[in-house]
Amino acid sequence: MPAEQKLNPDPALKVQIPRYKIGIRTILKDIHFELATGKILAILGPNGAGKTTILKCIAGTIPKQGSCVIFGSDKKTPDIKRQIGYLGHETFLYEKLSAQENLEFFSGLYGVNTSVAALLDSFSLSAAAHQLVESFSRGMKQRLALARTILANPGLLLLDEPFTGLDLEASRLLESTISERRSKSAIVFTTHELQRAYQIADYFLVVKNGRQIFFGSRNEVPVEIEEFYRSLTA
């Protein structure tokens, strides 16, 4: 392969984080990967490995160190921010507002014209449209947060442990949403559910103690993903 040729000539996301430090502590080291639109990346690793920090670096919710190029830009301009849909451990929902009011607020914030009623219906929340979010179950909040995440039709979806704590219906809705967004977005998600990751992802990034120890395509990961994962992280 010629030196100038790239695996992804025009990646949606290109991450290069030689080192990420908080104070004197190194949180991440030697993180580097690319992802094209239409591809899904699962980030795997033990608790405290740095998975959430990687997503926050990409989303720009923590001070910048290293380089996260999104659709050709290393700067979080308003246009680039609209291209990022970030679902973290925090829902970013307003508890004292209803589901409909939350989505209307974020629709205005993002400057998009979206049918809030249709979005609520697609996440099975129409019946709860006028309920205060503080009365929602964990699964309902997660569904509403996911609706918020895709409100602006982002080209890059960042999902941090999105399946944690979901009931069966919510898990199916999330899998369906990821499947529907695949053709429109590059998707990065973290999870401890190895089999689910294997079923969904095209690429895998494994981190341990803040270091990248594997990045590769699905073809490079055996069906016995648990054994493969243990061999890397033991």
C-alpha angles and dihedrals in degrees: 000000000000114000092241094052117100129203088227107031092187109019121188088218132025118178126191115168109163090177138352117196134185106195106317094333119101108220099174133020133182098357111164132153144130131222130191128213110273093034130106125213124197116202111207132184145118122287110290093020093125102259096132092044090056091054092046090051090053094044092047095233092130129047113289121259121160122000131299109177113195117189090340097312129105091189125083097231118171090260092051092046089055088054092059121082108189124187109182134167086279114068094210087217123141107241095201093055127075123249091257093047091050093054092043090052094050091044089058092043092054092042094235132136106225132160100246091188092055092047092051090049092051089057094044092248101117093106090054097043094117098037119109111253091232087071094054125109120239091260093050092050090050091051091049091047089052090050088053090049095057096035094106094043093246123204092214123048119194114189121182112202090326096173096053113120096359123140120230095268093049092047091053091048091051093049089048091050092050090049092049093047094048096091093046104040148034106241129203121182136170122217145156090212101099098181092049089049090051091051095049111030132083094192135029131209116190119195131185126181089352094305128114107239099168139016120170149125127275089261089064094053118077122228087249089072094161092060091044091050093048091051089057100042103035 
